[in-house]
Amino acid sequence: MTIPGLLNYWVVMILMMLGLYTVISQSNMVKKIIGLNIFQVSVFVFYISMSKVKGGTAPILDPAWETYTNPLPHVLILTAIVVGVATTALGLALLVRIHNAFGTVDEIELNKLENES
């Protein structure tokens, strides 16, 4: 295989490692949510890029075509995007409540506040 044939793997691995590094290295919870979203996008890109069939067409029955692309992975990813947006909104709403209650969204500072009380 040539490099263009492996490009989707490289993009997925770079996005995945970038998201994982962001989640592990940052103490700011907003940055952690962004890292989780980057990781999630890498899974979406991987799943969609693997579902393409070379020489395939939309699943509309026509005698001229013999190979069809399955639309199910695209539908599943569309559903996953909606769930991802909802969980991101919930996480950010919780962070707003945490910020209002404690005055910070930094994990280290929240742990210090917890240990003081």
Secondary structure, DSSP 8 states (H G I E B T S, - for coil): --HHHHHHHHHHHHHHHHHHHHHHH--BHHHHHHHHHHHHHHHHHHHHHHH--TT-B-S---TT---B--SHHHHHHHHHHHHHHHHHHHHHHHHHHHHHHHS--BHHHHHHHHHH-
